[in-house]
Amino acid sequence: MAQLVIEQELADRLREIARRENRRVEEILASLLDLYTAQSDLLTAMDGMFDDEVTDLSTTVRETMDTYYKREYGLSR
């Protein structure tokens, strides 16, 4: 067994979830880690599905807004 030190606010949140679900804090953490791992695996599996190299949606939003401002106002954000 290993000890882990976390901030009080996070510990309180974990304890509240555990109390509400009638589970141990360790079970809650294990569930969250499983979920995180599954999501990470899914994103890895999706890598290369799309032809573009955009890895961050904010990039496309920024490009779209730049195009809009140039067209409407002759400006770049």
C-alpha positions in Angstrom: 0.0 0.0 0.0 1.2 3.5 -0.8 0.0 6.8 0.7 -1.0 9.6 -1.6 -1.3 13.2 -0.4 -3.9 15.4 -2.1 -5.4 18.8 -1.4 -8.2 19.0 1.1 -10.8 20.3 -1.4 -10.2 17.3 -3.7 -10.3 14.9 -0.8 -13.6 16.3 0.3 -15.1 16.0 -3.2 -14.0 12.4 -3.4 -15.4 11.6 0.0 -18.7 13.1 -0.9 -18.9 11.1 -4.1 -18.0 7.9 -2.2 -20.6 8.7 0.5 -23.3 9.4 -2.0 -22.5 6.2 -3.9 -21.9 4.1 -0.8 -18.5 3.1 -2.0 -14.9 3.5 -0.8 -12.8 6.4 -2.0 -10.4 3.9 -3.5 -13.2 2.5 -5.6 -14.2 5.9 -6.9 -10.6 6.7 -7.8 -10.2 3.3 -9.6 -13.4 4.0 -11.6 -12.2 7.4 -12.6 -8.8 6.0 -13.7 -10.6 3.3 -15.7 -12.7 5.9 -17.4 -9.7 8.1 -18.1 -7.8 5.1 -19.6 -10.7 4.1 -21.8 -11.1 7.6 -23.2 -7.4 7.9 -23.8 -7.4 4.5 -25.6 -10.4 5.6 -27.7 -8.6 8.8 -28.7 -5.5 6.9 -29.6 -7.5 4.4 -31.7 -9.1 7.4 -33.5 -5.7 8.9 -34.4 -5.4 9.1 -38.2 -9.1 8.7 -38.9 -9.3 12.1 -40.5 -7.1 13.5 -43.3 -6.4 16.8 -41.7 -3.6 17.3 -39.2 -5.7 19.5 -36.9 -5.2 18.1 -33.4 -6.9 21.0 -31.6 -10.4 22.2 -32.3 -9.4 25.7 -31.2 -7.1 25.8 -34.3 -10.1 25.4 -36.7 -12.2 27.8 -34.7 -9.4 30.4 -34.8 -9.0 29.9 -38.5 -12.7 30.2 -39.1 -13.0 33.4 -37.1 -10.0 34.9 -38.9 -11.6 34.2 -42.2 -14.9 35.7 -41.0 -13.3 38.9 -39.7 -11.2 39.3 -42.9 -14.3 38.9 -45.1 -16.6 41.1 -43.0 -14.3 43.8 -41.8 -11.0 43.4 -43.7 -9.4 42.6 -40.3 -7.6 39.8 -38.7 -8.3 39.0 -35.1 
